[in-house]
Amino acid sequence: MWDEEFDWSRGGEEWTVSPAWWESILDATVRRVARPGQAVLEIGPGAGRFTAELLGARPRRLVLLDLSPKCLEMCRERFAPAEAVLEFVLGDGAGVPLDESETFDLIFSFDVFVHVERPEVMSYFTDFARLLVPGGHGVVHYASIDRTPEGLDPRSGWRADLRSTDMREILAANGLELVDDIYDPQISHANSSIAIFRRPEVTG
Ligand SMILES: C[S@@+](CC[C@H](N)C(=O)[O-])C[C@H]1O[C@@H](n2cnc3c(N)ncnc32)[C@H](O)[C@@H]1O
C-alpha cells in the first residue's frame, strides 16, 4: 500500500495535526534523545518527515529502513545533500536485516508500529535489543488500543491489535528497559502511545 497506492504528494505532512502538535511531538521524542555524533536507525521514514529532524541533530550515521522502495527513493532524493551520513535498507516488514557489527545509539520510529501486529513487533524488538549499544535508546510510537477513550473505535486509524501491556511484555522479553510510556491524546493520538526504552548498561 505505501509503495503503490498511497499518495505521497503531501510528503506525509497531512499527518501533522498543527504546528503546536508538531512541536510537542518533537519535544517528547527527537529533542529528548537525539544527540550529535550518534548512529541512528529510523524504521519507516516515509517521505522523511522525522528524518529531517533526526538529521538536524547531526548524527554521524543515519540508516533508513523501510519495506517500501518508493519511500527509500523519495528520501534518497530529498536528502541528497546529506548522502555522506545516510544509508538505505529495504526490509521485509518484520525485522532489521543487519548483523551485530552495525550498532546504534538510537532507534526511532513514528507512525509505523501503530500498524504492526504483535508477532512482527516482537521480531523487530528482538533485533533492537541485538543492535542497540548498551545505554542506547529507542523511541517507538505504537498502538495502545487499551487506552482508547470512550466513544472511539479502538482500531480507528488502522491501529494494530496491540495493547500497552503487550509493549511491556515485549520489552521485558528482550531485556529492554521502559524509560517512559507517553500517553497523551493531545500529542500521540487517542489510541496510541510512545514508548521510550533503553538497552541497560552492562554492569559488574
Ligand atoms: C504512515 S507512514 C509514516 C512515515 C513517517 N514515519 C512519518 O511519520 O511521516 C508509514 C511508513 O512506514 C513504512 N512501513 C509500514 N510498515 C512497515 C514495517 N512493518 N516495517 C518497515 N516499514 C514499514 C511505510 O512504507 C511508510 O514509509
The ligand as a Gaussian input file, in Angstrom:
#p B3LYP/6-31G(d) Opt

LIG

0 1
 C        2.277000       6.240000       7.979000
 S        3.837000       6.225000       7.171000
 C        4.829000       7.168000       8.317000
 C        6.015000       7.796000       7.664000
 C        6.885000       8.659000       8.595000
 N        7.406000       7.897000       9.717000
 C        6.111000       9.848000       9.089000
 O        5.774000       9.902000      10.281000
 O        5.831000      10.743000       8.263000
 C        4.381000       4.543000       7.422000
 C        5.784000       4.263000       6.879000
 O        6.259000       3.048000       7.441000
 C        6.588000       2.100000       6.420000
 N        6.222000       0.795000       6.988000
 C        4.984000       0.292000       7.225000
 N        5.061000      -0.896000       7.826000
 C        6.385000      -1.157000       7.985000
 C        7.115000      -2.251000       8.543000
 N        6.483000      -3.292000       9.062000
 N        8.474000      -2.183000       8.532000
 C        9.116000      -1.102000       7.982000
 N        8.482000      -0.048000       7.447000
 C        7.143000      -0.080000       7.439000
 C        5.776000       2.545000       5.211000
 O        6.341000       2.090000       3.999000
 C        5.861000       4.064000       5.380000
 O        7.093000       4.567000       4.921000

